[in-house]
């Protein structure tokens, strides 16, 4: 993913999610919600990587759409962990802002790709 901005950002995000998860399970002893966050947060980049190796533009859009859903799910888990006071405002804001940025980039790429497909 060296040439892709979204690829780099999603990889960095996954690394941050993993680091957070490792600390979180030790400090908070919470394993269910944090595992959901780990799964969805790392899935964003994995699906972006798949999209970058897509077999067609439609496959590309499909893989990015999955990544978009996983990113939105990650935001949900972060919001839930914050509202239930499992994570601090600083922890929340750091990961949440990264996730929101990724979501916007992914959505923009999907829209742009769809628009290009519709033009003759």
C-alpha positions in Angstrom: 0.0 0.0 0.0 3.0 2.2 -0.3 1.6 4.3 -3.1 -1.9 4.8 -1.7 -2.7 7.5 0.8 -5.8 5.6 2.0 -3.8 2.5 2.2 -1.1 4.2 4.4 -3.7 5.9 6.6 -5.7 2.7 7.1 -2.6 0.7 8.0 -1.6 3.4 10.5 -5.1 3.3 11.9 -5.0 -0.5 12.3 -1.6 -0.3 14.1 -3.1 2.3 16.5 -6.2 0.1 17.1 -4.0 -2.9 17.9 -1.8 -0.9 20.3 -4.9 0.5 21.9 -6.4 -3.0 22.2 -3.3 -4.4 23.8 -3.3 -1.7 26.5 -7.1 -1.8 26.9 -7.4 -5.5 27.7 -4.7 -5.2 30.3 -5.9 -2.0 32.0 -9.7 -2.4 31.7 -9.9 -6.2 31.6 -12.7 -5.8 29.0 -12.6 -8.4 26.2 -15.9 -8.4 24.3 -16.3 -4.8 23.1 -12.6 -4.3 22.6 -12.4 -7.4 20.5 -15.2 -6.0 18.3 -13.2 -2.8 17.9 -10.1 -4.7 17.1 -11.9 -6.8 14.4 -13.6 -3.9 12.7 -10.7 -1.5 13.0 -8.2 -3.8 11.4 -10.7 -4.9 8.8 -10.8 -1.4 7.3 -7.2 -1.7 5.9 -7.5 -5.3 5.0 -10.5 -4.5 2.7 -8.7 -1.5 1.3 -5.8 -3.7 0.4 -8.2 -6.1 -1.3 -9.7 -3.1 -3.2 -6.3 -2.1 -4.4 -6.0 -5.5 -6.0 -9.5 -5.6 -7.4 -10.3 -7.4 -10.6 -12.5 -4.7 -11.9 -13.9 -1.2 -11.0 -17.0 -2.8 -9.7 -15.0 -5.2 -7.5 -13.0 -2.1 -6.3 -16.1 -0.3 -5.3 -17.5 -3.4 -3.6 -14.3 -3.9 -1.5 -14.2 -0.2 -0.6 -17.9 -0.4 0.4 -17.1 -3.2 2.8 -14.2 -1.1 4.2 -16.6 1.9 4.6 -19.0 -0.3 6.6 -16.2 -1.6 8.8 -14.9 1.9 9.4 -18.4 3.1 10.4 -18.7 0.1 12.7 -15.4 1.0 14.3 -16.8 4.5 14.9 -19.8 2.9 16.6 -17.6 0.8 19.0 -15.5 3.8 19.8 -18.6 5.9 20.6 -20.0 3.1 22.7 -16.8 2.6 24.7 -16.6 6.4 25.3 -20.2 6.8 26.3 -19.9 3.9 28.7 -16.8 5.5 30.2 -14.5 2.6 29.2 -12.2 5.0 27.4 -11.1 8.6 28.1 -12.0 11.6 26.0 -8.4 11.8 24.7 -8.4 8.1 23.7 -11.7 8.5 22.0 -10.9 11.7 20.1 -7.6 10.4 18.8 -9.0 7.2 17.3 -12.3 8.7 16.4 -10.8 11.5 14.4 -8.6 9.0 12.5 -11.7 6.9 11.8 -13.8 9.8 10.6 -10.9 11.0 8.3 -10.7 7.5 6.8 -14.4 7.2 6.3 -14.5 10.5 4.4 -11.6 9.4 2.2 -13.2 6.1 1.5 -16.6 7.6 0.7 -14.9 10.2 -1.6 -13.1 7.4 -3.5 -16.3 5.4 -3.9 -18.2 8.4 -5.2 -15.5 9.4 -7.6 -15.1 5.9 -9.0 -18.9 5.5 -9.4 -19.0 8.9 -11.2 -16.2 7.9 -13.6 -18.1 4.6 -14.4 -21.2 6.5 -15.3 -19.5 8.9 -17.8 -19.1 7.7 -21.4 
